[in-house]
Amino acid sequence: MYPAEIVQPMRDELTAVGFSQCTTPENVKTALSQNGTTLVVVNSVCGCAAANARPGARMSLDNDKTPSQLITVFAGVDQQATAEARGQMVPFPPSSPSIALFKDGELVHMLERHHIEGRPAELIAENLKEAYNTHC
């Protein structure tokens, strides 16, 4: 588990643009039970989360269509909430960071770590915008 003071700035990058931090499995279940679209970012302390995933997720919100709801869980910190979110992302194996789009509780788009690592944030944002335009 990482100290709160280390991860807080990483949480703030997403909550500052409208993401709700889910810290319990119940938070995740409630969010994913809502009608509409939900973007889930599995946040992480790794470099590809800092350079690619968080900036890409933030940039993706500059689009005509966006998800109804934005949530995030923090891998290695909110372990049970992260496990619940990952459980909803089956058949994809757990990875951090990762970004998933759900529509009416069903997974409709997934970016695993191997889609994020080494790719510019702009490319991740464009990928997510395409998913929003299709599903939102």
C-alpha positions as CSV (number, residue, x, y, z in Angstrom):
1,M,0.0,0.0,0.0
2,Y,1.3,3.4,-0.9
3,P,1.2,6.3,1.6
4,A,-1.8,8.7,1.1
5,E,0.4,11.7,0.7
6,I,2.2,10.1,-2.2
7,V,-0.9,9.1,-4.2
8,Q,-3.1,12.2,-3.4
9,P,-1.7,14.3,-6.2
10,M,-2.3,11.4,-8.6
11,R,-5.9,11.1,-7.4
12,D,-6.3,14.8,-7.8
13,E,-5.3,14.8,-11.4
14,L,-8.5,12.9,-12.2
15,T,-10.9,14.2,-9.5
16,A,-10.0,17.8,-10.6
17,V,-11.7,17.1,-13.9
18,G,-14.8,15.4,-12.5
19,F,-13.9,11.8,-11.7
20,S,-15.3,10.3,-8.5
21,Q,-12.9,8.3,-6.4
22,C,-14.3,4.9,-5.6
23,T,-12.6,3.5,-2.5
24,T,-14.9,0.6,-1.7
25,P,-16.4,-2.3,-3.7
26,E,-19.9,-0.9,-3.0
27,N,-18.9,2.5,-4.6
28,V,-17.9,0.6,-7.7
29,K,-21.0,-1.5,-7.8
30,T,-23.3,1.5,-7.3
31,A,-21.6,3.4,-10.1
32,L,-21.7,0.6,-12.6
33,S,-25.3,-0.1,-11.8
34,Q,-26.4,3.3,-13.2
35,N,-27.9,3.7,-16.6
36,G,-25.8,5.6,-19.1
37,T,-22.1,5.4,-19.7
38,T,-19.4,5.2,-17.1
39,L,-15.7,5.6,-17.7
40,V,-13.5,3.7,-15.2
41,V,-9.8,4.6,-14.8
42,V,-7.7,2.1,-12.9
43,N,-5.1,4.6,-11.6
44,S,-1.6,3.7,-10.8
45,V,1.7,5.2,-9.5
46,C,3.6,3.9,-12.6
47,G,5.1,6.2,-15.2
48,C,2.7,5.2,-18.0
49,A,-0.2,6.3,-15.7
50,A,1.5,9.6,-15.2
51,A,2.6,10.2,-18.8
52,N,-0.2,8.5,-20.8
53,A,-3.3,7.2,-19.0
54,R,-4.3,10.1,-16.7
55,P,-3.5,12.8,-19.3
56,G,-5.2,10.8,-22.1
57,A,-8.3,10.3,-19.9
58,R,-8.4,14.1,-19.1
59,M,-7.9,15.1,-22.8
60,S,-10.6,12.7,-23.9
61,L,-13.2,14.8,-22.1
62,D,-12.7,17.6,-24.6
63,N,-15.3,16.0,-26.9
64,D,-18.9,16.7,-27.8
65,K,-20.0,13.3,-26.4
66,T,-18.6,12.2,-23.0
67,P,-19.6,9.5,-20.5
68,S,-22.4,10.2,-18.1
69,Q,-20.2,9.4,-15.2
70,L,-16.5,9.2,-14.5
71,I,-15.0,7.1,-11.8
72,T,-11.5,5.9,-10.7
73,V,-10.0,3.3,-8.4
74,F,-6.4,3.3,-7.4
75,A,-4.5,0.0,-7.8
76,G,-2.3,-0.8,-4.9
77,V,-4.3,1.5,-2.6
78,D,-8.0,0.9,-2.9
79,Q,-7.4,-2.9,-3.3
80,Q,-11.0,-4.1,-2.8
81,A,-12.5,-1.4,-5.0
82,T,-9.9,-2.1,-7.7
83,A,-10.7,-5.8,-7.5
84,E,-14.4,-5.1,-7.9
85,A,-13.7,-2.9,-10.9
86,R,-11.4,-5.4,-12.5
87,G,-14.0,-8.1,-11.9
88,Q,-16.4,-6.2,-14.1
89,M,-13.7,-6.0,-16.8
90,V,-13.6,-9.8,-17.5
91,P,-12.4,-11.3,-19.8
92,F,-9.6,-8.8,-19.7
93,P,-6.8,-9.7,-17.2
94,P,-6.1,-7.2,-14.4
95,S,-3.7,-4.4,-15.5
96,S,-2.8,-1.0,-14.2
97,P,-3.3,1.4,-15.5
98,S,-6.3,0.6,-17.6
99,I,-9.4,2.4,-18.8
100,A,-12.8,0.9,-19.4
101,L,-16.1,2.3,-20.8
102,F,-19.3,0.7,-19.6
103,K,-22.8,1.3,-21.0
104,D,-25.7,0.4,-18.8
105,G,-23.4,-1.7,-16.7
106,E,-21.9,-3.6,-19.7
107,L,-18.3,-3.3,-20.7
108,V,-18.2,-1.8,-24.2
109,H,-14.6,-0.6,-24.6
110,M,-11.3,-1.5,-22.9
111,L,-7.8,-0.1,-22.9
112,E,-5.3,-2.4,-21.2
113,R,-1.8,-1.4,-20.0
114,H,-0.3,-2.7,-23.3
115,H,-2.6,-0.2,-25.1
116,I,-1.4,2.6,-22.9
117,E,2.3,2.0,-22.2
118,G,4.5,3.7,-24.8
119,R,1.7,5.5,-26.5
120,P,1.2,9.2,-26.4
121,A,-1.6,10.6,-24.3
122,E,-3.1,12.2,-27.4
123,L,-3.5,8.8,-29.1
124,I,-5.2,7.4,-25.9
125,A,-7.5,10.4,-25.9
126,E,-8.5,9.9,-29.6
127,N,-9.2,6.2,-28.9
128,L,-11.5,7.1,-26.0
129,K,-13.2,9.9,-28.0
130,E,-14.0,7.3,-30.7
131,A,-15.6,5.1,-28.1
132,Y,-17.6,8.0,-26.7
133,N,-18.9,8.9,-30.1
134,T,-20.0,5.3,-30.6
135,H,-21.5,4.6,-27.2
136,C,-22.3,7.9,-25.4
